[in-house]
Every structure is written in C-alpha cells, then in structure tokens.
Amino acid sequence: MQFIEASKFYFDQAAKALSLGSRRERQLLTPMREIKVELTLPLDNGEIATFIGYRVQHDNARGPMKGGIRYNPAVDPDEVTALATLMTWKTAVVDLPYGGAKGGINCDPRQLSQDELQRLTRLWTDAMHDVIGPNLDIPAPDMGTNAQTMAWIVDQYANYKGWQPAVITGKPIELGGSLGREAATGRGCLFALEAVLEDAGRSLEGIRVAVQGFGNVGSWAARLMAERGAKVVAVSDVTGGIANPDGLDVPALIAHVAATKGVVNFPGGANASGEQVLTCDCDVLVPAAMEGVFTKVNAKDVRAKWIVEGANGPTTPEADETFRAAGVTVIPDIFANAGGVTVSYFEWVQNIQAYPWTEEHVNRELRARMRKAYADIKEQARASSARDLREAAFQLAIQRVARATKLRS
C-alpha cells in the first residue's frame, strides 16, 4: 500500500535527521506483538464462515497501546502493522501517555447482519481479551466499526475481567463514552488549522474551504469551520462533488446527505467531480477520505495554500515535494487528525476516574492539547531546521518514543 511506503519514508527521513543509529531504528520499527486469530462464525442461514482477526501492538514505551479496530475486506497484516506504527507517532506528537496499536477483521460488514456482526465482534473479543485492557491496549472504532461495536466489546470483555469501561473508547455515552467524541477528529482539524492560520496572520473568517470526503471527519470539519466564519465552497464524497463559490449551506448539506446518502444533486450548489473539488479555487483543502489522494500527477494542480490532512496518508512524498516548492503548507495527518485519539484519551481518563466531563471541558482540553502540540512542532522545526511541519512532527514523535525507550532499557 502506498501510505505504508510513505510512512516508512518519513520515518527514515526523521531517523536520519535525529541520528538514531540502525539498532535504535530497527527497535522502534519492530512491533512488540502481532496477533492473528481464526474466527469461525455461524451465519444466520446456518452456514459457517471463517474470518481472520488481527491486532498489532507496536510500542508501549510511553504507556498502554491505543488504536482502532476496522472491519474491511482489505484488512491484512501489512496494513494493520503500518497503522499501528502510525498510531505510535500520532500519540507521541500530541504527547499522550500511549503507544500505538491497530486491529481488525478481514470482512465486509455490509454483507453481515447486525446479529452476525455482534457474534463476530464477541468472537474477536474472546480471542483478544488477554492482550487488551485498560493498562495494556485500548481499542477504539475505525473503518466499518462504531459505538455499537465498542458496546459489544466492553460487554464481552466484562465476562472475563468484570466491568471495566476503560478497556475501550468510542463507546456509547450510556456505557461510559465521552461527550464530544463524535466531533473530535473534525474539531481537532479545526484547532490545528486555526493555530497555523494565526501564525500567518489570518483567521477563519472568509477563508474558502474545500473538503474531500464528507463522512464523520469531513462533515464535522466543514460544519465547525463554517461556524467560525469560513466559506465552504466545495465538498465531495463517493457519489461525486458539489460546489458553490458563494459558499454551501453546510447544515442543509448534511441534512441532504442524511436523506439521499450523498452530496450530489444538493440544490444549493452545482454538481462537480471529485477531482474538480481537489483542484478548485480555495484557500484551505481538507482531504478527509483515504490515503494517496495527492500524487506527483495532481499535486501541481492544487490551488489551496493550506492542506489539513483529516485522513491518514493522503499525501505521497512526491506530492509533498511539489507542495513544498509551491509554498503550500501541509498540516500533517499525525498532528491534524489526532483530535480523535486525544478525546479517546480523555474518555479513558474519565473511565478510570469514574468522573465524566462536560462537553465544554472536553473541547477546551482538546484545543489546549492541539495548540501545545503545534507549539512543540514549531520548536522542533526551529531546532532541527526541518523543511516543513511533517518533517518536524515525525522528528518530535520519534524523538519522544526513542527517549522513553532508552530510559526504560
């Protein structure tokens, strides 16, 4: 996968700048534990299906491991390992006391009934209950999973360890979930962008924003940026795109998507292709869908001055070079979309303390954490002469993990 190679490229680049040495580099890249399990599921029609479940626990030098669970036909050991490694750097950038992990099941959740999904989730939990836990590894939702999936996991885990809501995050509020969690990744993108614009002497007022991917992250980013005075001029999803240079009515667009399952044919704009949204006339572009969106082929056509990576790995190293030469500021994924894992951390803290926070408190703490992370990235860039925010963010994260590893050795 393209983003796996890109993540390794950025690690190698940062490790060289930090003069880590080959032994430390290999130690930091090697996962602590890799688990692969067979899950035999009785289907509703009486047949038996077999799925493969995974959990890769990359690093615990800074604390218990943290990372999502995805249900997708593309889930395989390489993907899970790369995402677990990325989580180690992401949690380190925002200075959470975590390491990285990732897991999932190789399945198509759209082809399974709700009862089948529940049984499959409980089978995964049965297989993993000894290697996850509040002080070991705390999973969370990812592609193809949601709060209901987490509810099944926390309930099944209780059969082995008793009621411990801190074993998992992204739960329903009624089971110990955190207020503000649904919007957290999109809100983190907002706070990251605000900090960068502030450095440039700008604010969100009147800034033209385009969003590629109008799922949870993209829709919340669009809504929150519009509330701060930005003008959302184009949006795309799997059905196509919609554009209006005078600005889209984001709440109305969200309602349209809920009713029609796509942004196309929204009456408040003109239909456009996904590629047209990526290259439209805007100030800020938020890729919030999938990896490898920007390549050496299309990067030169991007007209935005700031790119906020709501998705993991949307920019290839070749595209990064193009953006750097053109003076485009890329706010990298390991910082920009860290709002989700940060509020997951807040959920874990609330569960351990058995004391829930208000949504205002959650959002205030998220803003403070994101702004502190940006200040740390800027200081790393100044100290190391990093060429852009991505180089500085990777250096900062890897340096923190390397120090913790050395101190514990």
C-alpha positions as CSV (number, residue, x, y, z in Angstrom):
1,M,0.0,0.0,0.0
2,Q,1.2,3.5,-0.9
3,F,0.8,5.0,2.5
4,I,2.8,2.2,4.1
5,E,5.8,3.1,1.9
6,A,5.2,6.8,2.6
7,S,5.2,6.2,6.4
8,K,8.4,4.3,6.2
9,F,9.9,7.1,4.1
10,Y,9.0,9.7,6.6
11,F,10.3,7.6,9.5
12,D,13.7,7.0,7.7
13,Q,13.9,10.7,7.0
14,A,13.3,11.7,10.6
15,A,15.6,9.0,12.0
16,K,18.4,10.2,9.8
17,A,18.0,13.8,11.0
18,L,17.9,12.6,14.6
19,S,21.0,10.3,14.1
20,L,19.3,7.4,15.9
21,G,21.5,4.7,14.6
22,S,20.5,1.5,12.8
23,R,19.9,-0.5,16.0
24,R,17.5,2.0,17.6
25,E,15.7,2.5,14.2
26,R,15.1,-1.2,14.0
27,Q,13.9,-1.4,17.6
28,L,11.5,1.5,17.1
29,L,10.0,0.0,13.9
30,T,9.6,-3.6,15.1
31,P,6.1,-4.3,16.6
32,M,6.1,-5.6,20.1
33,R,3.4,-8.1,19.4
34,E,1.4,-9.4,16.4
35,I,-1.8,-11.4,16.9
36,K,-3.6,-13.3,14.1
37,V,-6.7,-15.4,15.0
38,E,-9.3,-17.6,13.3
39,L,-12.9,-16.5,13.9
40,T,-15.4,-19.2,13.0
41,L,-18.9,-17.6,12.7
42,P,-22.2,-19.4,12.4
43,L,-24.2,-17.3,9.9
44,D,-28.0,-16.6,10.1
45,N,-28.7,-19.1,7.3
46,G,-27.0,-21.9,9.2
47,E,-23.8,-21.9,7.2
48,I,-20.3,-21.5,8.8
49,A,-18.0,-18.7,7.7
50,T,-14.3,-18.2,8.7
51,F,-12.7,-14.8,9.1
52,I,-9.3,-13.7,10.2
53,G,-8.9,-11.2,13.1
54,Y,-5.8,-9.1,13.8
55,R,-4.2,-7.0,16.5
56,V,-0.8,-5.5,16.1
57,Q,0.7,-3.8,19.2
58,H,3.5,-1.7,18.1
59,D,5.1,0.1,21.1
60,N,4.4,0.5,24.8
61,A,7.5,2.6,25.8
62,R,5.3,5.6,26.7
63,G,2.3,3.7,28.1
64,P,-0.5,1.3,27.1
65,M,-1.2,1.0,23.4
66,K,-4.0,2.7,21.6
67,G,-5.6,2.2,18.2
68,G,-8.7,1.5,16.2
69,I,-10.4,-1.7,15.0
70,R,-11.5,-1.8,11.4
71,Y,-13.9,-4.2,9.6
72,N,-12.9,-4.2,6.0
73,P,-12.0,-6.7,3.2
74,A,-8.6,-5.0,2.8
75,V,-7.5,-5.6,6.4
76,D,-4.2,-7.6,6.3
77,P,-1.1,-7.8,8.4
78,D,0.8,-5.1,6.4
79,E,-2.0,-2.6,6.7
80,V,-2.6,-3.2,10.4
81,T,1.2,-3.0,11.2
82,A,1.6,0.3,9.3
83,L,-1.4,1.8,11.0
84,A,-0.2,0.6,14.4
85,T,3.1,2.2,13.8
86,L,1.5,5.5,12.7
87,M,-0.5,5.5,15.9
88,T,2.7,5.4,17.9
89,W,3.9,8.6,16.3
90,K,0.5,10.2,16.4
91,T,0.0,9.7,20.2
92,A,3.6,10.9,20.7
93,V,3.1,14.1,18.7
94,V,0.2,15.2,20.9
95,D,2.1,13.9,24.0
96,L,-0.4,11.3,25.1
97,P,0.9,8.6,27.5
98,Y,0.2,5.9,24.9
99,G,1.9,3.8,22.3
100,G,0.3,2.6,19.0
101,A,-1.8,-0.4,18.1
102,K,-4.3,-1.3,15.4
103,G,-6.6,-4.3,14.7
104,G,-9.5,-5.5,12.8
105,I,-11.2,-8.3,11.0
106,N,-11.0,-9.1,7.3
107,C,-14.7,-9.0,6.4
108,D,-17.2,-6.8,4.6
109,P,-19.6,-5.6,7.3
110,R,-22.1,-4.6,4.7
111,Q,-22.6,-8.3,3.9
112,L,-23.3,-9.3,7.5
113,S,-26.5,-8.8,9.5
114,Q,-26.5,-6.9,12.8
115,D,-26.7,-10.3,14.7
116,E,-23.8,-11.7,12.7
117,L,-21.7,-8.6,13.4
118,Q,-22.4,-8.9,17.1
119,R,-21.4,-12.5,17.2
120,L,-18.3,-11.8,15.1
121,T,-17.3,-8.9,17.4
122,R,-17.7,-11.1,20.5
123,L,-15.6,-13.8,18.9
124,W,-12.8,-11.3,18.3
125,T,-13.1,-10.2,22.0
126,D,-12.9,-13.8,23.2
127,A,-9.7,-14.2,21.2
128,M,-8.1,-10.9,22.3
129,H,-9.3,-10.5,25.9
130,D,-5.9,-11.5,27.4
131,V,-3.9,-9.0,25.4
132,I,-6.2,-5.9,25.6
133,G,-7.1,-4.0,28.8
134,P,-7.1,-0.5,30.4
135,N,-3.4,-0.7,31.1
136,L,-2.4,-2.9,28.1
137,D,-4.1,-1.9,24.9
138,I,-7.3,0.2,24.5
139,P,-9.1,-0.3,21.1
140,A,-11.5,2.2,19.5
141,P,-13.7,2.5,16.5
142,D,-12.3,2.7,13.0
143,M,-13.5,2.0,9.4
144,G,-16.5,-0.3,9.5
145,T,-17.0,-0.1,13.3
146,N,-18.9,2.2,15.6
147,A,-20.1,2.9,19.1
148,Q,-22.3,-0.2,19.0
149,T,-19.3,-2.4,18.1
150,M,-17.5,-0.9,21.1
151,A,-20.5,-1.7,23.3
152,W,-20.4,-5.3,22.4
153,I,-16.6,-5.5,23.1
154,V,-16.9,-3.9,26.5
155,D,-19.7,-6.2,27.4
156,Q,-17.9,-9.3,26.2
157,Y,-14.7,-8.3,28.0
158,A,-16.7,-8.0,31.2
159,N,-17.4,-11.7,31.1
160,Y,-13.6,-12.3,31.7
161,K,-12.4,-9.3,33.7
162,G,-15.6,-7.7,35.2
163,W,-16.9,-4.3,34.2
164,Q,-14.0,-2.2,33.0
165,P,-15.2,0.6,30.7
166,A,-11.7,1.9,30.3
167,V,-10.8,-1.2,28.2
168,I,-12.2,0.6,25.1
169,T,-13.1,4.0,23.9
170,G,-15.6,5.4,21.4
171,K,-18.4,3.8,23.5
172,P,-22.0,5.0,23.7
173,I,-22.4,7.7,26.3
174,E,-24.6,5.4,28.4
175,L,-21.7,3.0,28.8
176,G,-19.1,5.5,29.7
177,G,-18.4,7.2,26.4
178,S,-17.2,10.8,26.3
179,L,-19.2,13.8,25.2
180,G,-17.5,15.4,22.2
181,R,-16.1,12.2,20.9
182,E,-18.1,12.1,17.6
183,A,-16.9,15.5,16.5
184,A,-13.3,15.1,18.0
185,T,-11.3,14.4,14.8
186,G,-13.0,17.1,12.8
187,R,-12.7,19.6,15.7
188,G,-9.0,18.7,16.0
189,C,-8.6,19.6,12.3
190,L,-10.2,23.0,13.1
191,F,-7.9,23.7,16.0
192,A,-4.8,22.7,14.0
193,L,-5.9,25.0,11.2
194,E,-6.6,27.9,13.5
195,A,-3.2,27.7,15.0
196,V,-1.4,27.6,11.6
197,L,-3.6,30.5,10.3
198,E,-2.8,32.5,13.4
199,D,0.9,32.2,12.6
200,A,0.2,33.5,9.1
201,G,-1.8,36.5,10.5
202,R,-5.1,35.1,9.2
203,S,-8.3,33.8,10.8
204,L,-11.0,31.5,9.5
205,E,-13.3,34.5,8.7
206,G,-13.9,34.5,5.0
207,I,-11.4,31.6,4.3
208,R,-12.6,29.4,1.4
209,V,-12.6,25.7,2.3
210,A,-13.0,22.6,0.2
211,V,-13.5,19.2,1.8
212,Q,-12.7,15.8,0.1
213,G,-14.6,13.1,1.9
214,F,-17.9,14.1,3.7
215,G,-18.0,11.3,6.3
216,N,-17.7,11.8,10.0
217,V,-14.4,13.7,9.9
218,G,-15.1,15.8,6.8
219,S,-18.6,16.8,7.7
220,W,-17.7,17.9,11.2
221,A,-14.6,19.8,9.9
222,A,-16.8,21.6,7.4
223,R,-19.6,22.4,9.9
224,L,-17.2,23.7,12.6
225,M,-15.1,25.7,10.2
226,A,-18.3,27.3,8.7
227,E,-19.4,28.2,12.2
228,R,-16.1,30.0,12.7
229,G,-16.8,32.1,9.6
230,A,-15.2,30.0,6.8
231,K,-16.9,29.7,3.5
232,V,-17.2,26.0,2.4
233,V,-17.1,26.2,-1.4
234,A,-16.8,22.6,-2.4
235,V,-17.4,19.1,-0.9
236,S,-17.0,15.6,-2.3
237,D,-17.8,12.0,-1.3
238,V,-18.1,8.6,-3.0
239,T,-21.1,9.8,-5.0
240,G,-19.3,12.9,-6.5
241,G,-19.0,16.5,-5.6
242,I,-20.9,19.7,-5.1
243,A,-19.6,23.3,-5.4
244,N,-20.7,26.8,-4.9
245,P,-18.2,29.7,-5.0
246,D,-20.5,31.8,-2.8
247,G,-20.5,29.1,-0.1
248,L,-22.5,26.0,0.7
249,D,-25.1,25.8,3.4
250,V,-23.3,23.1,5.4
251,P,-26.2,22.2,7.8
252,A,-28.5,21.9,4.8
253,L,-26.0,19.8,3.0
254,I,-25.6,17.5,6.0
255,A,-29.4,17.0,6.0
256,H,-29.3,16.3,2.3
257,V,-26.7,13.6,2.7
258,A,-28.7,12.0,5.5
259,A,-31.7,11.9,3.2
260,T,-30.0,10.9,-0.1
261,K,-26.8,9.2,1.1
262,G,-24.6,11.5,-1.0
263,V,-23.7,15.1,-1.7
264,V,-24.6,15.1,-5.4
265,N,-27.7,17.0,-6.5
266,F,-27.7,19.2,-3.5
267,P,-29.9,22.1,-4.6
268,G,-27.6,24.7,-3.0
269,G,-24.7,24.1,-5.5
270,A,-23.6,22.6,-8.8
271,N,-22.5,19.0,-9.2
272,A,-18.8,18.5,-9.7
273,S,-16.3,15.7,-10.0
274,G,-14.2,14.6,-7.1
275,E,-11.1,15.8,-8.9
276,Q,-12.6,19.2,-9.5
277,V,-13.1,19.5,-5.8
278,L,-9.4,18.7,-5.2
279,T,-8.3,21.4,-7.6
280,C,-11.0,24.0,-7.0
281,D,-10.2,27.7,-6.2
282,C,-9.9,27.6,-2.4
283,D,-7.6,28.7,0.4
284,V,-7.9,25.5,2.5
285,L,-8.3,21.9,1.3
286,V,-9.2,19.2,3.8
287,P,-8.6,15.6,2.4
288,A,-10.7,13.5,4.8
289,A,-11.3,10.3,2.9
290,M,-8.5,8.0,2.0
291,E,-4.7,7.6,1.5
292,G,-2.7,8.5,-1.6
293,V,-5.1,11.3,-2.8
294,F,-2.3,13.7,-3.7
295,T,0.4,12.4,-6.1
296,K,3.1,13.9,-8.3
297,V,0.5,13.9,-11.1
298,N,-2.2,16.0,-9.5
299,A,-0.3,18.0,-6.8
300,K,0.7,20.7,-9.2
301,D,-3.0,21.4,-9.9
302,V,-3.9,22.0,-6.3
303,R,-4.7,25.7,-5.7
304,A,-5.1,25.7,-1.9
305,K,-2.5,27.4,0.2
306,W,-3.1,25.2,3.3
307,I,-3.9,21.4,3.3
308,V,-5.3,19.9,6.5
309,E,-4.9,16.1,6.5
310,G,-8.1,14.8,8.1
311,A,-7.3,11.3,6.5
312,N,-4.3,9.1,7.2
313,G,-1.7,9.3,4.4
314,P,-3.5,11.4,1.8
315,T,-0.2,13.0,0.5
316,T,2.6,11.0,-1.1
317,P,6.2,12.0,-0.6
318,E,6.4,13.2,-4.3
319,A,3.3,15.4,-3.7
320,D,4.9,16.8,-0.6
321,E,7.9,17.9,-2.6
322,T,5.6,19.7,-5.1
323,F,3.7,21.4,-2.3
324,R,6.9,22.5,-0.6
325,A,8.2,24.0,-3.8
326,A,4.9,25.8,-4.4
327,G,4.8,27.2,-0.8
328,V,1.7,25.1,0.2
329,T,1.6,24.4,3.9
330,V,0.6,20.8,4.7
331,I,-0.7,20.2,8.2
332,P,0.3,16.5,8.5
333,D,-2.0,13.7,9.5
334,I,-0.1,12.7,12.6
335,F,-1.0,16.1,14.0
336,A,-4.1,17.3,12.2
337,N,-6.3,14.3,12.8
338,A,-5.1,13.5,16.3
339,G,-8.2,15.0,17.8
340,G,-9.9,11.6,17.8
341,V,-7.3,9.8,19.7
342,T,-6.9,12.7,22.1
343,V,-10.6,12.7,23.1
344,S,-10.3,8.9,23.3
345,Y,-7.6,9.5,25.8
346,F,-10.0,11.9,27.7
347,E,-12.6,9.1,27.7
348,W,-10.1,6.7,29.1
349,V,-9.2,9.2,31.9
350,Q,-12.9,9.7,32.7
351,N,-13.5,6.0,32.9
352,I,-10.5,5.4,35.2
353,Q,-11.6,8.3,37.5
354,A,-15.3,7.4,37.2
355,Y,-15.9,11.1,36.8
356,P,-17.5,12.3,33.5
357,W,-16.5,15.7,31.9
358,T,-18.8,18.2,30.3
359,E,-18.6,18.6,26.6
360,E,-17.3,22.2,27.1
361,H,-14.4,20.8,29.3
362,V,-13.6,18.1,26.7
363,N,-13.4,20.7,23.9
364,R,-11.4,23.1,25.9
365,E,-8.9,20.4,26.8
366,L,-8.7,19.3,23.2
367,R,-7.9,22.8,22.0
368,A,-5.2,23.2,24.6
369,R,-3.6,19.9,23.7
370,M,-3.7,20.7,19.9
371,R,-2.2,24.1,20.4
372,K,0.5,22.8,22.7
373,A,1.4,20.1,20.1
374,Y,1.6,22.8,17.3
375,A,4.0,24.9,19.5
376,D,6.1,21.8,20.1
377,I,6.2,21.0,16.4
378,K,7.3,24.6,15.6
379,E,10.0,24.4,18.2
380,Q,11.3,21.1,16.7
381,A,11.3,22.7,13.3
382,R,13.3,25.6,14.6
383,A,15.8,23.4,16.4
384,S,16.3,21.0,13.6
385,S,15.8,23.1,10.5
386,A,13.1,20.8,9.4
387,R,11.8,21.8,6.0
388,D,8.1,21.5,6.8
389,L,5.6,20.6,9.5
390,R,5.6,16.9,8.6
391,E,9.3,16.5,9.0
392,A,9.2,18.3,12.3
393,A,6.2,16.3,13.6
394,F,7.8,13.0,12.7
395,Q,11.1,14.1,14.4
396,L,9.3,15.2,17.5
397,A,7.3,12.0,17.8
398,I,10.2,9.6,17.1
399,Q,12.5,11.5,19.4
400,R,9.9,11.2,22.3
401,V,9.5,7.5,21.8
402,A,13.2,6.9,21.4
403,R,13.9,8.8,24.7
404,A,11.3,6.7,26.6
405,T,12.7,3.5,25.1
406,K,16.2,4.4,26.1
407,L,15.2,5.4,29.7
408,R,13.4,2.0,30.1
409,S,16.2,0.0,28.6
